[in-house]
């Protein structure tokens, strides 16, 4: 059974990778070895891993929302 590992980059962003993957590149541009990261969670499939990453991001940075430019206050 393939597991997905959930962990954080040094920038704080949550990421996931299949178990056995050697390296992962974060959206911040940093490439790191997965085996050196502290594993926060394990997920049975990519869908659940994505859900957990989304949840971790919302906990750290707040929920995301979409709006139009005319509604943004200066």
N, CA, C and O atoms as CSV, one atom per row, in Angstrom:
chain,resi,resn,atom,element,x,y,z
A,1,UNK,N,N,0.846,-1.191,0.000
A,1,UNK,CA,C,0.000,0.000,0.000
A,1,UNK,C,C,0.888,1.250,0.000
A,1,UNK,O,O,1.777,1.391,0.839
A,2,UNK,N,N,0.637,2.135,-0.935
A,2,UNK,CA,C,1.409,3.376,-1.027
A,2,UNK,C,C,0.810,4.401,-0.073
A,2,UNK,O,O,-0.393,4.659,-0.091
A,3,UNK,N,N,1.661,4.975,0.751
A,3,UNK,CA,C,1.234,6.027,1.664
A,3,UNK,C,C,1.761,7.365,1.175
A,3,UNK,O,O,2.765,7.429,0.467
A,4,UNK,N,N,1.085,8.414,1.554
A,4,UNK,CA,C,1.536,9.771,1.267
A,4,UNK,C,C,1.956,10.411,2.578
A,4,UNK,O,O,1.252,10.308,3.582
A,5,UNK,N,N,3.104,11.071,2.565
A,5,UNK,CA,C,3.668,11.692,3.750
A,5,UNK,C,C,3.409,13.191,3.707
A,5,UNK,O,O,3.630,13.829,2.678
A,6,UNK,N,N,2.942,13.757,4.817
A,6,UNK,CA,C,2.668,15.179,4.903
A,6,UNK,C,C,3.706,15.795,5.831
A,6,UNK,O,O,3.952,15.285,6.924
A,7,UNK,N,N,4.311,16.887,5.394
A,7,UNK,CA,C,5.396,17.531,6.136
A,7,UNK,C,C,5.436,19.005,5.777
A,7,UNK,O,O,4.720,19.445,4.878
A,8,UNK,N,N,6.266,19.770,6.471
A,8,UNK,CA,C,6.402,21.206,6.197
A,8,UNK,C,C,7.783,21.515,5.627
A,8,UNK,O,O,8.777,20.871,5.962
A,9,UNK,N,N,7.812,22.511,4.764
A,9,UNK,CA,C,9.064,23.057,4.243
A,9,UNK,C,C,9.616,24.018,5.300
A,9,UNK,O,O,8.916,24.356,6.254
A,10,UNK,N,N,10.838,24.448,5.139
A,10,UNK,CA,C,11.413,25.445,6.054
A,10,UNK,C,C,10.643,26.763,6.008
A,10,UNK,O,O,10.638,27.505,6.990
A,11,UNK,N,N,9.996,27.065,4.885
A,11,UNK,CA,C,9.220,28.300,4.754
A,11,UNK,C,C,7.902,28.206,5.525
A,11,UNK,O,O,7.231,29.219,5.722
A,12,UNK,N,N,7.523,26.994,5.964
A,12,UNK,CA,C,6.302,26.809,6.735
A,12,UNK,C,C,5.160,26.195,5.941
A,12,UNK,O,O,4.152,25.792,6.523
A,13,UNK,N,N,5.298,26.117,4.648
A,13,UNK,CA,C,4.237,25.570,3.808
A,13,UNK,C,C,4.150,24.059,3.963
A,13,UNK,O,O,5.167,23.365,3.980
A,14,UNK,N,N,2.925,23.557,4.076
A,14,UNK,CA,C,2.694,22.116,4.160
A,14,UNK,C,C,2.783,21.519,2.763
A,14,UNK,O,O,2.314,22.125,1.799
A,15,UNK,N,N,3.379,20.341,2.643
A,15,UNK,CA,C,3.555,19.622,1.377
A,15,UNK,C,C,3.260,18.150,1.603
A,15,UNK,O,O,3.184,17.685,2.740
A,16,UNK,N,N,3.096,17.425,0.507
A,16,UNK,CA,C,2.992,15.969,0.612
A,16,UNK,C,C,3.732,15.312,-0.539
A,16,UNK,O,O,3.924,15.912,-1.597
A,17,UNK,N,N,4.142,14.075,-0.318
A,17,UNK,CA,C,4.845,13.295,-1.333
A,17,UNK,C,C,4.557,11.818,-1.083
A,17,UNK,O,O,4.276,11.399,0.040
A,18,UNK,N,N,4.635,11.043,-2.159
A,18,UNK,CA,C,4.486,9.592,-2.022
A,18,UNK,C,C,5.630,9.055,-1.185
A,18,UNK,O,O,6.754,9.554,-1.247
A,19,UNK,N,N,5.332,8.038,-0.407
A,19,UNK,CA,C,6.371,7.368,0.362
A,19,UNK,C,C,7.393,6.805,-0.623
A,19,UNK,O,O,7.011,6.171,-1.607
A,20,UNK,N,N,8.664,7.022,-0.378
A,20,UNK,CA,C,9.706,6.529,-1.264
A,20,UNK,C,C,10.283,7.597,-2.175
A,20,UNK,O,O,11.340,7.394,-2.773
A,21,UNK,N,N,9.604,8.737,-2.292
A,21,UNK,CA,C,10.128,9.841,-3.099
A,21,UNK,C,C,11.350,10.407,-2.382
A,21,UNK,O,O,11.319,10.610,-1.168
A,22,UNK,N,N,12.420,10.662,-3.122
A,22,UNK,CA,C,13.658,11.130,-2.505
A,22,UNK,C,C,13.682,12.634,-2.269
A,22,UNK,O,O,14.080,13.089,-1.196
A,23,UNK,N,N,13.256,13.413,-3.270
A,23,UNK,CA,C,13.297,14.862,-3.151
A,23,UNK,C,C,11.952,15.473,-3.506
A,23,UNK,O,O,11.162,14.894,-4.252
A,24,UNK,N,N,11.709,16.665,-2.950
A,24,UNK,CA,C,10.482,17.402,-3.229
A,24,UNK,C,C,10.855,18.867,-3.356
A,24,UNK,O,O,11.730,19.353,-2.639
A,25,UNK,N,N,10.198,19.572,-4.262
A,25,UNK,CA,C,10.439,21.002,-4.426
A,25,UNK,C,C,9.201,21.747,-3.964
A,25,UNK,O,O,8.093,21.466,-4.420
A,26,UNK,N,N,9.387,22.688,-3.065
A,26,UNK,CA,C,8.301,23.499,-2.526
A,26,UNK,C,C,8.012,24.645,-3.502
A,26,UNK,O,O,8.843,24.968,-4.350
A,27,UNK,N,N,6.848,25.245,-3.378
A,27,UNK,CA,C,6.516,26.388,-4.229
A,27,UNK,C,C,7.404,27.590,-3.945
A,27,UNK,O,O,7.490,28.499,-4.769
A,28,UNK,N,N,8.068,27.609,-2.787
A,28,UNK,CA,C,8.988,28.703,-2.455
A,28,UNK,C,C,10.299,28.586,-3.237
A,28,UNK,O,O,11.091,29.527,-3.269
A,29,UNK,N,N,10.527,27.418,-3.872
A,29,UNK,CA,C,11.722,27.209,-4.671
A,29,UNK,C,C,12.756,26.303,-4.029
A,29,UNK,O,O,13.692,25.864,-4.697
A,30,UNK,N,N,12.604,26.019,-2.751
A,30,UNK,CA,C,13.572,25.175,-2.051
A,30,UNK,C,C,13.343,23.698,-2.391
A,30,UNK,O,O,12.210,23.217,-2.385
A,31,UNK,N,N,14.420,22.998,-2.682
A,31,UNK,CA,C,14.380,21.554,-2.898
A,31,UNK,C,C,15.015,20.895,-1.681
A,31,UNK,O,O,16.081,21.309,-1.225
A,32,UNK,N,N,14.357,19.873,-1.161
A,32,UNK,CA,C,14.878,19.210,0.034
A,32,UNK,C,C,14.642,17.719,-0.043
A,32,UNK,O,O,13.833,17.247,-0.843
A,33,UNK,N,N,15.348,16.981,0.788
A,33,UNK,CA,C,15.197,15.524,0.866
A,33,UNK,C,C,14.021,15.210,1.791
A,33,UNK,O,O,13.967,15.688,2.925
A,34,UNK,N,N,13.102,14.423,1.308
A,34,UNK,CA,C,11.900,14.074,2.070
A,34,UNK,C,C,12.271,13.326,3.346
A,34,UNK,O,O,11.650,13.541,4.387
A,35,UNK,N,N,13.280,12.443,3.281
A,35,UNK,CA,C,13.631,11.636,4.457
A,35,UNK,C,C,14.165,12.494,5.606
A,35,UNK,O,O,14.190,12.035,6.748
A,36,UNK,N,N,14.596,13.738,5.325
A,36,UNK,CA,C,15.102,14.625,6.373
A,36,UNK,C,C,14.007,15.452,7.042
A,36,UNK,O,O,14.271,16.135,8.031
A,37,UNK,N,N,12.794,15.401,6.525
A,37,UNK,CA,C,11.682,16.189,7.049
A,37,UNK,C,C,10.988,15.449,8.184
A,37,UNK,O,O,10.982,14.219,8.221
A,38,UNK,N,N,10.409,16.199,9.100
A,38,UNK,CA,C,9.599,15.617,10.167
A,38,UNK,C,C,8.213,15.343,9.576
A,38,UNK,O,O,7.557,16.256,9.075
A,39,UNK,N,N,7.776,14.090,9.636
A,39,UNK,CA,C,6.486,13.705,9.071
A,39,UNK,C,C,5.380,14.076,10.058
A,39,UNK,O,O,5.383,13.629,11.205
A,40,UNK,N,N,4.433,14.901,9.597
A,40,UNK,CA,C,3.330,15.367,10.441
A,40,UNK,C,C,2.185,14.361,10.432
A,40,UNK,O,O,1.638,14.016,11.480
A,41,UNK,N,N,1.826,13.892,9.224
A,41,UNK,CA,C,0.731,12.931,9.048
A,41,UNK,C,C,1.097,11.959,7.936
A,41,UNK,O,O,2.046,12.173,7.181
A,42,UNK,N,N,0.327,10.896,7.857
A,42,UNK,CA,C,0.403,9.950,6.743
A,42,UNK,C,C,-1.019,9.799,6.211
A,42,UNK,O,O,-1.981,9.783,6.979
A,43,UNK,N,N,-1.142,9.689,4.892
A,43,UNK,CA,C,-2.463,9.561,4.273
A,43,UNK,C,C,-2.464,8.356,3.330
A,43,UNK,O,O,-1.437,8.036,2.731
A,44,UNK,N,N,-3.611,7.689,3.195
A,44,UNK,CA,C,-3.690,6.498,2.348
A,44,UNK,C,C,-3.728,6.791,0.845
A,44,UNK,O,O,-3.386,5.927,0.037
A,45,UNK,N,N,-4.145,8.014,0.465
A,45,UNK,CA,C,-4.206,8.359,-0.956
A,45,UNK,C,C,-3.962,9.854,-1.156
A,45,UNK,O,O,-3.947,10.628,-0.199
A,46,UNK,N,N,-3.774,10.242,-2.407
A,46,UNK,CA,C,-3.440,11.638,-2.728
A,46,UNK,C,C,-4.577,12.598,-2.370
A,46,UNK,O,O,-4.330,13.734,-1.966
A,47,UNK,N,N,-5.802,12.144,-2.519
A,47,UNK,CA,C,-6.952,13.000,-2.192
A,47,UNK,C,C,-6.966,13.358,-0.707
A,47,UNK,O,O,-7.168,14.519,-0.349
A,48,UNK,N,N,-6.754,12.377,0.146
A,48,UNK,CA,C,-6.727,12.615,1.596
A,48,UNK,C,C,-5.513,13.456,1.969
A,48,UNK,O,O,-5.605,14.320,2.841
A,49,UNK,N,N,-4.368,13.213,1.315
A,49,UNK,CA,C,-3.155,13.995,1.579
A,49,UNK,C,C,-3.382,15.457,1.223
A,49,UNK,O,O,-2.981,16.349,1.970
A,50,UNK,N,N,-4.018,15.703,0.097
A,50,UNK,CA,C,-4.320,17.061,-0.343
A,50,UNK,C,C,-5.243,17.756,0.651
A,50,UNK,O,O,-5.053,18.933,0.959
A,51,UNK,N,N,-6.226,17.043,1.145
A,51,UNK,CA,C,-7.167,17.572,2.128
A,51,UNK,C,C,-6.433,17.956,3.432
A,51,UNK,O,O,-6.686,19.019,3.999
A,52,UNK,N,N,-5.534,17.090,3.892
A,52,UNK,CA,C,-4.775,17.368,5.112
A,52,UNK,C,C,-3.851,18.584,4.934
A,52,UNK,O,O,-3.720,19.403,5.843
A,53,UNK,N,N,-3.219,18.694,3.769
A,53,UNK,CA,C,-2.345,19.833,3.494
A,53,UNK,C,C,-3.166,21.120,3.502
A,53,UNK,O,O,-2.742,22.124,4.074
A,54,UNK,N,N,-4.335,21.093,2.872
A,54,UNK,CA,C,-5.218,22.260,2.839
A,54,UNK,C,C,-5.607,22.684,4.260
A,54,UNK,O,O,-5.612,23.871,4.583
A,55,UNK,N,N,-5.929,21.704,5.095
A,55,UNK,CA,C,-6.315,21.960,6.480
A,55,UNK,C,C,-5.151,22.596,7.266
A,55,UNK,O,O,-5.349,23.554,8.014
A,56,UNK,N,N,-3.942,22.051,7.086
A,56,UNK,CA,C,-2.764,22.594,7.761
A,56,UNK,C,C,-2.484,24.031,7.320
A,56,UNK,O,O,-2.121,24.874,8.141
A,57,UNK,N,N,-2.651,24.311,6.031
A,57,UNK,CA,C,-2.437,25.654,5.515
A,57,UNK,C,C,-3.452,26.635,6.103
A,57,UNK,O,O,-3.096,27.755,6.468
A,58,UNK,N,N,-4.710,26.215,6.193
A,58,UNK,CA,C,-5.748,27.070,6.756
A,58,UNK,C,C,-5.503,27.341,8.232
A,58,UNK,O,O,-5.737,28.455,8.700
A,59,UNK,N,N,-5.031,26.336,8.976
A,59,UNK,CA,C,-4.720,26.522,10.400
A,59,UNK,C,C,-3.616,27.551,10.581
A,59,UNK,O,O,-3.673,28.372,11.496
A,60,UNK,N,N,-2.609,27.510,9.709
A,60,UNK,CA,C,-1.456,28.401,9.861
A,60,UNK,C,C,-1.709,29.789,9.294
A,60,UNK,O,O,-1.323,30.786,9.904
A,61,UNK,N,N,-2.352,29.864,8.135
A,61,UNK,CA,C,-2.486,31.140,7.435
A,61,UNK,C,C,-3.911,31.658,7.334
A,61,UNK,O,O,-4.122,32.759,6.825
A,62,UNK,N,N,-4.892,30.902,7.801
A,62,UNK,CA,C,-6.283,31.324,7.685
A,62,UNK,C,C,-6.879,30.794,6.393
A,62,UNK,O,O,-6.159,30.386,5.482
A,63,UNK,N,N,-8.185,30.806,6.325
A,63,UNK,CA,C,-8.878,30.298,5.148
A,63,UNK,C,C,-8.731,31.223,3.957
A,63,UNK,O,O,-8.674,32.443,4.109
A,64,UNK,N,N,-8.672,30.655,2.806
A,64,UNK,CA,C,-8.579,31.448,1.586
A,64,UNK,C,C,-9.959,31.762,1.053
A,64,UNK,O,O,-10.903,31.000,1.263
A,65,UNK,N,N,-10.075,32.860,0.380
A,65,UNK,CA,C,-11.338,33.220,-0.240
A,65,UNK,C,C,-11.056,34.026,-1.495
A,65,UNK,O,O,-9.967,34.577,-1.652
A,66,UNK,N,N,-12.027,34.095,-2.383
A,66,UNK,CA,C,-11.886,34.823,-3.625
A,66,UNK,C,C,-12.810,36.025,-3.609
A,66,UNK,O,O,-13.917,35.962,-3.074
A,67,UNK,N,N,-12.356,37.108,-4.192
A,67,UNK,CA,C,-13.156,38.322,-4.294
A,67,UNK,C,C,-12.719,39.079,-5.540
A,67,UNK,O,O,-11.766,38.688,-6.214
A,68,UNK,N,N,-13.407,40.141,-5.834
A,68,UNK,CA,C,-13.025,40.968,-6.979
A,68,UNK,C,C,-12.202,42.154,-6.497
A,68,UNK,O,O,-12.292,42.541,-5.332
A,69,UNK,N,N,-11.410,42.727,-7.376
A,69,UNK,CA,C,-10.495,43.803,-7.006
A,69,UNK,C,C,-11.210,45.019,-6.458
A,69,UNK,O,O,-10.657,45.700,-5.595
A,70,UNK,N,N,-12.419,45.328,-6.918
A,70,UNK,CA,C,-13.126,46.518,-6.431
A,70,UNK,C,C,-13.614,46.385,-4.989
A,70,UNK,O,O,-14.033,47.376,-4.391
A,71,UNK,N,N,-13.566,45.176,-4.421
A,71,UNK,CA,C,-14.013,44.969,-3.037
A,71,UNK,C,C,-12.856,44.951,-2.035
A,71,UNK,O,O,-13.083,44.809,-0.833
A,72,UNK,N,N,-11.630,45.092,-2.515
A,72,UNK,CA,C,-10.473,45.087,-1.625
A,72,UNK,C,C,-10.262,46.492,-1.083
A,72,UNK,O,O,-10.176,47.452,-1.848
A,73,UNK,N,N,-10.179,46.609,0.229
A,73,UNK,CA,C,-9.937,47.912,0.880
A,73,UNK,C,C,-8.468,48.249,0.854
A,73,UNK,O,O,-7.618,47.364,0.958
A,74,UNK,N,N,-8.167,49.507,0.717
A,74,UNK,CA,C,-6.773,49.952,0.725
A,74,UNK,C,C,-6.346,50.388,2.099
A,74,UNK,O,O,-5.199,50.794,2.289
